[in-house]
């Protein structure tokens, strides 16, 4: 099978491949823009690594599934079923495909009935055996067409809700009339069988020319699901353990990688003590920066806050209010000469009018690499006491780098490292986020 056919015949592999290529292009574009702007490429490398950790296994799994489609169930690698055979109109040809009893059975050409399912087999024959069992075998141009034929036949026959399984391994179940059915694809051929019970069903499938392991490995007991095996030949306990370890790996890489990507090393200057650092950080608020700085009650950390939006206004329909706050918690670690930084954001919006009242509040924490925001409110602007200010519009601006830059400069200029973390955790857990 060609590379293009491998992609077009396997949707999961195609989607994973397109996602990988698109992600690589976007990451490459951001890397180019950040490099030209003289910024660190650590965030791009971190994001690229996480992206590869998530998309890579999906691509590998879909590729493995595409290359091994049918392994252990219906072999598509060898056998007559790989290429469409001639229509079985002679008794000996019927016997080879349907079994010896088909030579004396009633045979009908049912190729036209697939037209309503949107597929066109090269030929399709329907056989009714003496015991009332039936079989359909149809030849298509390729395996993908045969699979579409199977799904179309199930939908056309109204059996989708009565069978269980999947397109690769086959479907089986009990019809409302009480008989059991099984359908599967071998190469570019579709087989459909029905019988009074599972034993009779297995007998006519095994007597057919389909792969010998079809009835042994695929046909489930009537009403039972055809269970998809775990990938890569693993057992389900091993696959579950692997998945758990993988989730832990991605989570750990995300947390530690985010800290690595956002950290800034100290400048090559003498290191000041923690009390001097505290004093310098508190003094930033006196330089005209649009922030407030205060020591937290524990005395070990500082809180930086920028209320960059605090508006109230009236329009023709309602009264509105909006508030945006971004906080930084700076926690110096004297032993490591590092200031650990956690971002906190909150947004509050409310309105009251003839249409009713609404209130929305959002809060988040973590590492924010960059953020720039500009918003406007149009209407009669109100002051904190609710009195009109005479203005008909208000605009607020926020640039996270403008907020952090003075503090980063103080920290690095004091010989300390600037290290953002996802959560402000107790000392016992700092190994997890730092």
Secondary structure as UniProt FT lines:
FT   HELIX           3..8
FT   HELIX           11..36
FT   TURN            37..38
FT   HELIX           42..67
FT   TURN            68..73
FT   HELIX           80..82
FT   HELIX           91..98
FT   HELIX           100..104
FT   STRAND          106..109
FT   HELIX           111..117
FT   STRAND          123..128
FT   TURN            130..131
FT   STRAND          134..139
FT   HELIX           143..156
FT   TURN            157..158
FT   HELIX           160..162
FT   STRAND          163..166
FT   TURN            167..169
FT   STRAND          170..174
FT   TURN            176..177
FT   STRAND          180..186
FT   TURN            187..188
FT   STRAND          189..195
FT   HELIX           198..207
FT   TURN            212..213
FT   HELIX           214..217
FT   TURN            222..223
FT   HELIX           231..233
FT   HELIX           236..262
FT   HELIX           274..282
FT   HELIX           283..287
FT   STRAND          292..295
FT   TURN            297..298
FT   STRAND          301..314
FT   STRAND          318..333
FT   TURN            334..337
FT   STRAND          338..353
FT   TURN            354..355
FT   STRAND          356..366
FT   STRAND          372..378
FT   STRAND          380..382
FT   TURN            384..385
FT   STRAND          393..399
FT   HELIX           400..413
FT   TURN            414..415
FT   STRAND          417..420
FT   HELIX           427..429
FT   HELIX           430..433
//
